[in-house]
Amino acid sequence: MAFGKDRDALKKVTSLREAGNASRGRPRGGGGAGGWKRFQDQFKPNTVEPDTVRFLPGEYPYTQIHRDGSTEVLLLPYFVYTEHFDGRTNGSSICSGGAFADYKDKAEPCIGCDLFWENGGKKGGRMSRREMKAFTILNLSTFHEVDQLDYKTGQVKMNDRTNKPYKEWVKCTGRRCDACASGKPTKKGHIQHYSVGFGHFGQIKDYAKMIGKCCKSCGTRNSIDELAYICGNCKDAVIDMSTTHLSNEDIAKMVDGDVVCPHCRTEGLLEEIIQCSSCDNPERAGIFDVDISIKKVAGPEGTNQSTLMFTEFGPVCPVDPAFDVKPMDFEGMFAPTTLEQQAQKFKVPVPAQTPRQPVPASQVARDWNQGGTPPQGPQGGGGGMFNR
């Protein structure tokens, strides 16, 4: 489907439960390269004091692959992309393999994928890959406008046309802040982007469940309860919370993924029926509805693992209108790296392009856990037992 078509015709996914289930496949490909923009305005959670942030939902196209081999374009509140890293050259790229990147010889041309598959898609090879989710956030800390530094040289980056330094906003460091001491321009709140891998995304989803006990309609905390989970096709109850013998752990696993309805045999994510103890218009709140205080805690010494710690969340409310906020352009920022740029980064020739074969439905339906899901590669900044 052409992404230039009217987005109003696409299905919008707003909850992390549904979005996380839909984006378990590979992200789509494209053209161009985001380049230096993705190195600016990155949110990196503090390891000392928590940052208070607001996650901002966007509408980013994502190609979902169904078991019959057909595809559907959804609009997710975050952007999905895959990152390659070459352990030999220390070069990195954004995957250009497209929606079928998990299928060798079926994906769009991508040198990173070609090198990844040279080792059979196993951990320990030259090339790694990991799927990332990019969020737009409003960081509610204090920021200063300072001269921008070149991330490669560390020198002030000059505008050749005006012969003046480029500017950027950096977070105030608090005590002994050089920008404060030199009277740099100051503001409260700044838009940043935050990319997370498997482990940290799972931790955000888990915290979203806690926030989801609050009602978005009336703002009451701990007022939402589940009555049932029903089939999206026949609308019959698959899990009746008043009669089920399933444990809470079993229910949590079931409702996070696709389930085959015992009544009509349709497979899909179950719809939930909820109630609010304080109002007649129950609606779960989510991470986009509250301000969240978040920090990062380092893992065991000698590892690059970490976990996210959420210290508190504020009342359900819209973003303060004093902030002029809008989602970032991730489609441009994280556009796939061109083949020519990949060849330069990985020091290999540009491969001759060969026609890609269609993916049969039988291969799409394959249980990759039986055949070895391709690893996500080194995941610096992971959480707990998970990688980032």
RAQUIKA-V239311 format. One record per residue. RES is the residue in one small letter. PHI is phi in radians with two decimals (999 if undefined). Layout:
# RAQUIKA-V239311
res->RES phi->PHI
res->RES phi->PHI
This chain:
# RAQUIKA-V239311
res->m phi->999
res->a phi->-1.27
res->f phi->-1.34
res->g phi->-1.39
res->k phi->-1.22
res->d phi->-1.01
res->r phi->-1.21
res->d phi->-1.12
res->a phi->-1.47
res->l phi->-1.63
res->k phi->-1.28
res->k phi->-1.66
res->v phi->-1.91
res->t phi->-1.94
res->s phi->-1.50
res->l phi->-1.17
res->r phi->-1.09
res->e phi->-1.28
res->a phi->-1.14
res->g phi->-1.11
res->n phi->-1.22
res->a phi->-1.20
res->s phi->-1.70
res->r phi->-1.33
res->g phi->-1.46
res->r phi->-1.54
res->p phi->-1.31
res->r phi->-1.33
res->g phi->-1.76
res->g phi->3.04
res->g phi->-2.30
res->g phi->1.47
res->a phi->-2.67
res->g phi->-1.26
res->g phi->1.10
res->w phi->-1.18
res->k phi->-1.03
res->r phi->-1.29
res->f phi->-1.60
res->q phi->-1.76
res->d phi->0.95
res->q phi->-1.41
res->f phi->-1.56
res->k phi->-2.18
res->p phi->-0.94
res->n phi->-1.14
res->t phi->-1.75
res->v phi->-1.95
res->e phi->-1.83
res->p phi->-1.18
res->d phi->-1.66
res->t phi->-1.71
res->v phi->-2.34
res->r phi->-2.19
res->f phi->-1.27
res->l phi->-1.97
res->p phi->-1.34
res->g phi->-2.02
res->e phi->-2.36
res->y phi->-1.94
res->p phi->-1.12
res->y phi->-2.49
res->t phi->-1.62
res->q phi->-1.64
res->i phi->-1.77
res->h phi->-1.53
res->r phi->-1.12
res->d phi->-1.51
res->g phi->1.61
res->s phi->-1.34
res->t phi->-2.17
res->e phi->-2.47
res->v phi->-1.61
res->l phi->-1.92
res->l phi->-1.90
res->l phi->-1.72
res->p phi->-1.35
res->y phi->-2.29
res->f phi->-1.84
res->v phi->-1.86
res->y phi->-2.57
res->t phi->-2.06
res->e phi->-1.93
res->h phi->-1.78
res->f phi->-2.39
res->d phi->-1.72
res->g phi->-1.21
res->r phi->-1.50
res->t phi->-1.83
res->n phi->1.06
res->g phi->-1.61
res->s phi->-2.30
res->s phi->-2.67
res->i phi->-1.67
res->c phi->-1.00
res->s phi->-1.95
res->g phi->-1.26
res->g phi->1.38
res->a phi->-1.11
res->f phi->-1.78
res->a phi->-1.12
res->d phi->-1.31
res->y phi->-1.94
res->k phi->-0.99
res->d phi->1.23
res->k phi->-1.93
res->a phi->-1.41
res->e phi->-1.22
res->p phi->-0.97
res->c phi->-2.75
res->i phi->-1.16
res->g phi->-1.00
res->c phi->-1.15
res->d phi->-1.02
res->l phi->-1.22
res->f phi->-1.10
res->w phi->-1.32
res->e phi->-1.05
res->n phi->-1.71
res->g phi->1.28
res->g phi->1.22
res->k phi->-1.86
res->k phi->-1.14
res->g phi->1.78
res->g phi->-1.40
res->r phi->-1.09
res->m phi->-1.92
res->s phi->-1.99
res->r phi->-2.64
res->r phi->-2.57
res->e phi->-1.47
res->m phi->-2.15
res->k phi->-2.05
res->a phi->-1.83
res->f phi->-1.91
res->t phi->-1.59
res->i phi->-2.27
res->l phi->-1.78
res->n phi->-1.47
res->l phi->-1.53
res->s phi->-1.33
res->t phi->-1.51
res->f phi->-2.20
res->h phi->-2.11
res->e phi->-1.59
res->v phi->-2.34
res->d phi->-1.16
res->q phi->-1.38
res->l phi->-1.79
res->d phi->-1.21
res->y phi->-1.19
res->k phi->-1.59
res->t phi->-1.76
res->g phi->1.39
res->q phi->-1.61
res->v phi->-1.08
res->k phi->-1.55
res->m phi->-1.78
res->n phi->-1.46
res->d phi->-1.09
res->r phi->-1.36
res->t phi->-1.75
res->n phi->1.06
res->k phi->-2.06
res->p phi->-1.23
res->y phi->-1.18
res->k phi->-2.01
res->e phi->-2.66
res->w phi->-1.76
res->v phi->-2.15
res->k phi->-1.23
res->c phi->-1.10
res->t phi->-1.54
res->g phi->1.45
res->r phi->-0.98
res->r phi->1.05
res->c phi->-1.30
res->d phi->-1.09
res->a phi->-1.16
res->c phi->-1.12
res->a phi->-1.12
res->s phi->-1.65
res->g phi->1.22
res->k phi->-1.17
res->p phi->-0.93
res->t phi->-2.24
res->k phi->-2.62
res->k phi->-1.83
res->g phi->1.62
res->h phi->-2.70
res->i phi->-1.39
res->q phi->-2.39
res->h phi->-2.02
res->y phi->-2.40
res->s phi->-1.76
res->v phi->-2.27
res->g phi->-1.68
res->f phi->-1.00
res->g phi->-1.16
res->h phi->-1.18
res->f phi->-1.11
res->g phi->-1.09
res->q phi->-1.21
res->i phi->-1.13
res->k phi->-1.07
res->d phi->-1.11
res->y phi->-1.22
res->a phi->-1.09
res->k phi->-1.14
res->m phi->-1.17
res->i phi->-1.10
res->g phi->-1.15
res->k phi->-1.36
res->c phi->-1.62
res->c phi->-1.59
res->k phi->-1.21
res->s phi->-1.26
res->c phi->-1.90
res->g phi->1.41
res->t phi->-1.28
res->r phi->-1.45
res->n phi->0.92
res->s phi->-1.94
res->i phi->-1.66
res->d phi->-2.28
res->e phi->-1.50
res->l phi->-1.73
res->a phi->-2.91
res->y phi->-2.10
res->i phi->-2.06
res->c phi->-1.24
res->g phi->-1.25
res->n phi->-1.66
res->c phi->-1.61
res->k phi->1.17
res->d phi->-1.49
res->a phi->-1.26
res->v phi->-1.65
res->i phi->-2.26
res->d phi->-1.74
res->m phi->-1.11
res->s phi->-1.44
res->t phi->-2.21
res->t phi->-1.16
res->h phi->-1.75
res->l phi->-1.21
res->s phi->-1.32
res->n phi->-1.04
res->e phi->-1.13
res->d phi->-1.13
res->i phi->-1.11
res->a phi->-1.04
res->k phi->-1.17
res->m phi->-1.15
res->v phi->-1.36
res->d phi->-1.52
res->g phi->-2.43
res->d phi->-1.24
res->v phi->-2.27
res->v phi->-1.47
res->c phi->-1.16
res->p phi->-1.25
res->h phi->-1.63
res->c phi->-2.02
res->r phi->1.19
res->t phi->-1.34
res->e phi->-1.81
res->g phi->3.04
res->l phi->-1.32
res->l phi->-1.26
res->e phi->-1.59
res->e phi->-1.82
res->i phi->-1.93
res->i phi->-2.19
res->q phi->-2.39
res->c phi->-2.00
res->s phi->-1.32
res->s phi->-2.08
res->c phi->-2.65
res->d phi->-1.76
res->n phi->-2.23
res->p phi->-1.17
res->e phi->-2.67
res->r phi->-1.18
res->a phi->-1.43
res->g phi->-2.47
res->i phi->-1.17
res->f phi->-1.52
res->d phi->-1.93
res->v phi->-2.45
res->d phi->-1.44
res->i phi->-2.15
res->s phi->-1.70
res->i phi->-2.42
res->k phi->-2.51
res->k phi->-1.99
res->v phi->-2.00
res->a phi->-1.16
res->g phi->-1.47
res->p phi->-1.00
res->e phi->-1.03
res->g phi->1.60
res->t phi->-2.06
res->n phi->-1.81
res->q phi->-1.46
res->s phi->-2.74
res->t phi->-2.34
res->l phi->-1.56
res->m phi->-2.06
res->f phi->-1.80
res->t phi->-1.54
res->e phi->-2.99
res->f phi->-2.36
res->g phi->-1.48
res->p phi->-1.20
res->v phi->-1.17
res->c phi->-2.90
res->p phi->-1.25
res->v phi->-1.13
res->d phi->-0.94
res->p phi->-1.10
res->a phi->-1.17
res->f phi->-1.65
res->d phi->-1.57
res->v phi->-2.06
res->k phi->-2.72
res->p phi->-1.06
res->m phi->-1.36
res->d phi->-1.47
res->f phi->-1.30
res->e phi->-1.09
res->g phi->-1.51
res->m phi->-1.11
res->f phi->-1.94
res->a phi->-1.09
res->p phi->-0.99
res->t phi->-1.21
res->t phi->-1.15
res->l phi->-1.08
res->e phi->-1.11
res->q phi->-1.22
res->q phi->-1.06
res->a phi->-1.04
res->q phi->-1.20
res->k phi->-1.16
res->f phi->-1.71
res->k phi->0.97
res->v phi->-2.35
res->p phi->-1.27
res->v phi->-1.21
res->p phi->-1.28
res->a phi->-1.22
res->q phi->-1.46
res->t phi->-2.02
res->p phi->-1.03
res->r phi->-1.56
res->q phi->-1.50
res->p phi->-1.14
res->v phi->-1.63
res->p phi->-1.20
res->a phi->-1.04
res->s phi->-1.10
res->q phi->-1.39
res->v phi->-1.12
res->a phi->-1.36
res->r phi->-1.03
res->d phi->-1.43
res->w phi->-1.15
res->n phi->-1.20
res->q phi->-1.43
res->g phi->-1.85
res->g phi->1.61
res->t phi->-1.07
res->p phi->-0.97
res->p phi->-1.18
res->q phi->-1.55
res->g phi->1.39
res->p phi->-0.97
res->q phi->-2.18
res->g phi->-0.87
res->g phi->1.56
res->g phi->-1.31
res->g phi->-2.03
res->g phi->0.96
res->m phi->-1.31
res->f phi->-1.54
res->n phi->-1.53
res->r phi->-1.11
